[in-house]
């Protein structure tokens, strides 16, 4: 007399240890492959988004640099009406250096906050699989 479970398997006590171990091995291999595929897909999407964003930031940086060069020339010419040109250029350089330092520190902190890039969905799925497997193992012992 064998009971049929919801997934169609006969009761575990009616099956040989070899069959159960083979099934466990097959299911584990399938689960690992699926988790790796999920991680790969998730990281591919994140990588594409980061690549597009980096390209746009590069273009914005280039045009921003051109604008900053023109603004720098304008500010130096304006200051040179009140002082010698080299002093005006030195003042503008010091201001830009201070701005660059603040931006570098802020950017460093943001990069550290965003790393490491972990496939969060996959990690959560693996944790759920481990929890479910532990529960089934406990049920089997009872």
GITADA-V810793 format. One record per helix or strand of 2 or more residues. SS is the DSSP state (H for helix, E for strand). FROM is the first residue (numbers start at 1). LEN is the number of residues. If there is no record, write none. Layout:
((SS | FROM | LEN) (SS | FROM | LEN))
This chain:
((H | 12 | 3) (H | 17 | 63) (H | 85 | 29) (H | 120 | 22))
